[in-house]
Amino acid sequence: MRRIITLLLFCALSVNGYASEGVELQAASIDLSDKQSLQRGAKTFVTYCLGCHSLKYMRYKRLAQDFGLDEKKMLTQIAPQNASIYDKMFTAMNKHDAEKWFGIQPPDLSLIARSRGTDWLYSYLKGFYVDKSKALGVNNAVFPDVGMPNVFWQLQGQQQAVVNMVEGKQIVEGLVLDKPGTLSEKEFDDLVNDLVNFLAYVGEPMQLERVSLGKYVLLYLFMFLGIAYVLKKEYWKDVH
């Protein structure tokens, strides 16, 4: 029984995400039908994330089709320079350089929104703060001791951690903006939300189609249930 409970807790954490002690996750606003948001999120990913992280299951042609975007606009407005519409979204960073600079190869992010949860991802991207004791000069309130730099520091600005001591352990209870960035707080929140929305789409590109198809499947099952009930009454009417 104890093993079963542990397994259930692990699965719940995997689906819903988790944060470090003292930090409350912020809710992301996910709307996969908002194609403008998905386009902005894709552009943000290519600009700030693709240098280290891949989306190895996605092609630019698929993005153009799902976003209702002309292929030429996809190549000029979203895809990196000299990319082909048939290219997969691989990072240009090789494994050797990645391990030299970061100690480990940055993970592929195709399923990050599904494995961590959109709220976790949204809070994580907003959770960087200055920490001079770290090699990269930053830490993260949601994922302590993370080995990733804050790629949005110019946009977001610099945050300081509000720390409280609990039983001799430092607990980050909040973040305060110390030096504003080039975007306002709302503008940065919208940018991060669009990026998370895009990564949620990448984790399951067929989600909207699946949900739409599911409605027809349920309608068919309810209709079949009525027919089955009528047939049951017809077949059994003479049994008694």
N, C-alpha and C positions, 0 to 999 in steps of 0.2 A: 504493500500500500504506500509506503514511504517513497519508494522508487517511482510509483505512478504519479504521486503528487509533485515530486521534483520535476518529472518530465513535463507535466502540464504547466508548471510555472515557467520552465524553460521555453516552451512553445509560446506561451503568452508574451514573454519578453521579446521573443523573436518577431512576433507579429506586430506588437504595439510599440516596440522600442522602449528604451529606458534611459534614465538620466542619472548622473551622480547624485549622491546624497545631498539634500538641501536645495536642489534645483528643480523647479517645476517646468515641465515642457509647455511650450506655447503651441497653440493650434494653428496648423496651416489650412488655408482655404483652397481645397482641391476641386477643380472643375475641368474635367477633361474635354468638355464640349467647347470650352473657350479657346478657340484656335489662335487668337491673337496672343493670349497668355502663353500658349505652347510655343509659338514662334519666338516670342521674347525670351522665354526660358532656354530654348535651343541656342539662340544667339549668345546668351550669357554663358552657357556651358562651353560653346566653342571658343569664346574669347578668354574665359578665365579658368576653365577646368580641363579642356582637351589637351593642354600642354603636358599634363601628368596622367590623366585618367582616360580610359577608353570606354566606349559603349559598343562592344564588339559584335552585338547582334543587330545593330541598326545600320541602315544605309541612308544616304541623303535622299535617294529617290523615294524611299518609303516615307520619309518625313514630308517631302513635297506632296505626295499623294494624300497622306492623312491630314495635312494642314490645309489642303486646298490651295497650295502655292505653286506657281509656275516654276518649272525646273531651273530656268535661267535666274529667277529671283532667289531661289534656294542657294544657287552657287555664288551669287553676288552679294546677297544680304546676310546669309547665315553660315554657309560652309567656309572653311579656311581657303586661302588663296591657292589656286592650282588644283583644287580637289575635283574629282570626277563625280558626277551624279550617282554613279554606281559604287563609289567607294564606301567601305564600312568606316565607322567612326573610331578609328584607331588613333592612339596618341603617337606623336612623333618621337617621344622619349624612349630610348632603348633601355633594356634591363640593366646593363652595366652602369650607365650613367645614373639611373634611378637609385640603385643600391649604393653608389658612391656618394650621392648627394643626400639621400634620405635614410640610408641604411636598409631599405626594403623597397621593393617595387610597389608603387601605388596601385591599389586594387582597381579592377574594372568595376564600373558603377551601374552596370545594366540592371541589377536587381537590388540596389541599395535601398530604394524607397520601399520595396516589399519586405526586405529582411530587417531593416531598422524601424520602418514606419515613417510616415510623412511628417508627423509632429516632431519626432526625434530629429529628423534631418533638418527641418526648418529651425529648430532651436539650436542645433549644433552649428549651423552656418552663421547664426547670429551670436554664438556664445564665445567668441574669441576675446581674450583680454591680455593686456600687457603682463609679462612675467619675465623679468630680466634673468631669472635663474635658469631658464630654458635656452637651449642652443639656438632656437629660432626666435627667441624673444617674446613668444606668446604661449598661452595655455588656453584650454577650453573648459568652460563650466560644465558642459554636458559630457565631454569625453576627456577627462583629466590626462595630462601627460601625452597628448596626441602629438604625432610626429609631422603634422601638416602645418605649413605656414598659413597665415590669414591672407588669402589672395584678394580679399575685398577691403583691405585696410584703408586704401585711399578713398573708397566709396563710403564706407561706414564710419571711418575715424578710429580712434583708439579708445578702448574701454578699460576701466579699472575694476577689479573685483572687490565686492563687499564681503569680507571674510569674518567668520566667527569661530572661536575656539570651542570645540565640543569634546570633552574628555581628552584634552591634549592634542586633538586633531583639528587641522584647519578645514573648515567647511565653507565653500563659496555659496552665499545665500542670494547674491544678486550681482548685477553689473551696472556700472555708471559710466556714461559717455564722458570721457575726459577731454578729447580733442575731436571736434566735429570733422566729418569727411566732406566730400564733394556733393553727396546726396543728403537730403533731409531724412529724418527717421522714417517717415512714411514712404518716401521714394525707395529707400533701401529695403524696407520690409516688403514692398511690392516686388522689387527685383528678386529677392530671395524666394518669395512665394512663387513667382513665375518659374524660377529654376526648379524648385521642388515639384511644382505641377508638371513640368516637362519630364523630370525623372520618374514621377509616378506613371506617366504615360509610357515611358520607355520600359518600365517593369512589366507592363501588360498592354501592348498596343491595341489588342483586340477587345479591351474591356468595354468600351462603349457599344461595339457591335455585339458583344456577348450579352450585355444587359438588354439591348433592344431585341435580340433573338429570343432571350429568355422569356419575355412577355408573351410572344407567340407560342412558345412551347407550353407555358402554363395555361394559356387559353385553350390550346389543343387538348391538354390533359383534362381540363374541366369539362370540355365538350364530350370527350371520350368517356368520362365518368358518368355523365348523364345517359349516354347511349348504353354503357355497360349496365347501368341500373335498370333501364327499361328491358334489356335483354334478359337480365337475371329474373325479373318478375315474370317475363313471358315463359321462360324455361321452367320455372318452379311453380307456376300457377296450378298445375295438375298434380303436383307431388303429394299434396295433402288431400 
